[in-house]
C-alpha cells in the first residue's frame, strides 16, 4: 500500500500539472509562431526536453494571473477549456485557435476512499512522458501551419461555468470562430484526474 500512497496525486496536484503544461504550451506557441522576438525567450529544461519561456514581464504577469485563477477553477471542475487565440492586429481577424480541452476523470476510487479525498495513482514519470510527447507535437505542428505574415497579438479565453466569480480586470468574451477552419488534433495526456486534449484550428490561406 505504501507504494500506492507514494504515487497518489491530489486534485490540487493534478490541476497544477495541467496549468504547468498550459504555461509551457502557450509559451511554445508564442515562440514558434513568431509573435515575439526569439531573444525575449529563455530555454528551460522540462519533461526531459528543452522548452522556451518568454521573459517579457507583461506576458509573464498575464500568464501567472490567468493560470493561478484557472487552477482554482479546475480544482472545482468549473473549466471546460482554455483557448489561445492568435489575432491579426490590423483587422482583428482570428487566424488561429489552440483549444486546450479539460476533461474530468475519477482517479483511483479505492485509494480515494482510503485517503478520504479524490486522488489518482498514476505515476508522475508516466504523466510527464505523455506531456513531453504532446509538447514535441506542438513544436512539430508549427511546420504545416500557414505562415503568419501580418502583425499578430494573442489572447486566452477561459471557458468557465456561469457561476464563477469573474476576477477584476477580466471580462466576458464572445465565442470565437474561424471561417473554413482546418483542425489538427494533438495527442492527449491524463493525470487520472484530468485529461487534457489539445486541438489547433487555423484559417486556410486563400
C-alpha positions in Angstrom: 0.0 0.0 0.0 2.9 2.4 0.8 3.8 2.4 -2.9 0.3 3.4 -3.9 0.2 6.2 -1.4 3.6 7.5 -2.6 2.2 7.6 -6.1 -1.0 9.3 -5.1 -1.8 12.6 -6.8 -4.4 15.0 -5.4 -6.9 17.2 -7.3 -4.8 20.2 -6.5 -1.6 18.5 -7.6 -3.3 17.4 -10.8 -4.6 20.9 -11.5 -1.0 22.2 -11.0 0.3 19.7 -13.6 -2.4 20.8 -16.1 -1.6 24.5 -15.5 2.2 24.0 -15.8 1.5 22.2 -19.1 -0.6 25.2 -20.2 2.2 27.6 -19.3 4.8 25.7 -21.4 2.3 25.0 -24.3 1.2 28.7 -24.6 4.8 29.9 -24.4 5.8 27.4 -27.0 3.1 28.6 -29.4 4.1 32.2 -28.9 7.7 31.4 -29.7 7.1 29.0 -32.6 4.6 31.3 -34.3 7.0 34.2 -34.0 4.6 36.6 -32.1 7.6 37.9 -30.1 11.3 38.2 -30.9 13.2 34.9 -30.2 15.7 36.7 -28.0 12.9 37.5 -25.5 12.6 33.8 -24.6 14.9 31.7 -22.4 15.4 28.0 -22.6 14.4 25.8 -19.7 14.6 22.0 -19.2 11.2 20.5 -18.5 9.7 17.0 -19.2 13.2 15.9 -20.3 13.3 18.3 -23.3 14.3 22.0 -23.8 11.4 24.4 -23.9 11.2 28.2 -24.2 9.6 30.7 -21.8 9.0 34.3 -22.5 11.0 36.7 -20.3 8.6 39.6 -21.2 7.2 41.0 -17.9 3.8 41.6 -19.3 3.4 38.1 -20.7 4.7 36.6 -17.5 2.2 38.5 -15.4 -0.6 37.8 -17.8 0.0 34.0 -17.7 0.6 33.9 -13.9 -2.8 35.7 -13.3 -4.5 33.5 -15.9 -3.2 30.2 -14.6 -3.5 31.0 -10.9 -7.2 31.6 -11.4 -7.6 28.7 -13.8 -6.0 26.3 -11.3 -8.7 27.2 -8.7 -11.5 26.7 -11.2 -10.0 23.4 -12.5 -9.8 22.1 -8.9 -13.5 22.9 -8.6 -14.4 21.4 -12.0 -15.5 24.8 -13.4 -13.4 24.9 -16.6 -14.2 23.0 -19.8 -11.4 24.5 -21.9 -8.9 27.3 -22.4 -8.4 28.8 -25.9 -5.3 30.6 -27.1 -6.3 32.8 -30.0 -4.0 34.5 -32.4 -5.4 37.6 -34.0 -4.4 39.8 -36.9 -3.8 43.2 -35.3 -4.9 45.2 -38.4 -8.4 43.8 -38.9 -8.9 41.8 -35.6 -9.5 38.6 -37.6 -8.8 35.4 -35.6 -6.3 33.4 -37.6 -5.6 30.5 -35.2 -7.1 29.0 -32.1 -5.4 26.5 -29.8 -8.1 24.8 -27.7 -6.9 23.0 -24.5 -9.9 20.9 -23.5 -10.1 19.8 -19.9 -12.0 16.6 -19.1 -12.5 15.4 -15.5 -11.7 11.8 -14.5 -12.5 9.8 -11.4 -9.0 8.9 -10.3 -8.5 5.8 -8.1 -11.8 5.0 -6.3 -10.2 2.6 -3.8 -7.4 4.9 -2.8 -9.6 7.9 -2.7 -11.9 6.1 -0.2 -8.9 5.2 1.9 -7.4 8.7 1.9 -10.8 10.4 2.2 -10.2 12.7 -0.7 -10.2 12.3 -4.5 -6.8 11.1 -5.6 -5.3 9.4 -8.6 -2.4 6.8 -8.6 -0.9 7.4 -12.0 2.9 7.5 -11.9 4.3 11.1 -12.3 7.0 9.9 -14.7 4.4 8.4 -17.0 2.3 11.7 -16.9 5.5 13.7 -17.7 6.3 11.4 -20.6 2.8 11.9 -22.1 3.2 15.7 -21.7 6.6 15.5 -23.4 5.0 13.8 -26.4 2.3 16.5 -26.6 4.9 19.3 -26.4 7.0 17.7 -29.1 3.9 17.5 -31.2 3.1 21.2 -30.6 6.5 22.1 -31.9 6.1 19.8 -34.9 2.6 21.1 -35.8 4.1 24.5 -36.4 5.8 23.3 -39.6 2.5 22.9 -41.5 0.5 25.8 -40.2 0.1 28.8 -42.5 2.8 31.4 -42.3 1.7 34.4 -40.2 2.7 37.3 -42.5 1.0 40.1 -40.5 1.4 41.6 -37.1 -0.4 39.4 -34.6 -1.5 39.6 -31.0 -2.8 36.9 -28.7 -5.4 36.4 -26.0 -6.5 33.5 -23.9 -10.2 32.7 -23.3 -11.2 30.6 -20.3 -14.5 28.6 -20.9 -15.8 28.6 -17.3 -19.2 27.7 -15.8 -21.6 30.7 -15.4 -21.5 30.5 -11.6 -17.8 31.5 -11.5 -16.8 34.8 -9.8 -15.1 36.7 -12.5 -11.9 38.4 -11.2 -11.4 42.2 -11.6 -10.0 43.3 -14.9 -11.4 40.1 -16.6 -14.2 40.5 -19.0 -16.8 38.2 -20.6 -15.8 37.4 -24.2 -17.7 36.4 -27.3 -17.3 32.9 -28.8 -14.5 32.7 -31.4 -15.0 31.2 -34.8 -12.6 30.8 -37.7 -14.3 30.5 -41.1 -13.4 27.4 -43.1 -11.1 26.2 -40.3 -8.8 23.3 -40.6 -8.3 21.3 -37.3 -5.4 19.3 -36.1 -5.9 17.0 -33.1 -2.8 16.5 -31.0 -2.1 13.7 -28.5 -3.8 13.8 -25.2 -2.3 13.3 -21.7 -4.0 12.2 -18.5 -3.2 12.6 -14.8 -6.0 10.1 -14.0 -7.9 13.1 -12.5 -7.7 15.4 -15.5 -7.4 14.6 -19.2 -6.1 17.3 -21.5 -6.9 17.3 -25.2 -5.2 19.8 -27.4 -6.6 20.9 -30.8 -5.4 23.6 -33.1 -7.7 25.3 -35.6 -6.4 27.6 -38.3 -7.6 29.6 -41.3 -6.7 28.2 -44.6 -4.9 30.9 -46.6 -6.6 31.7 -49.9 
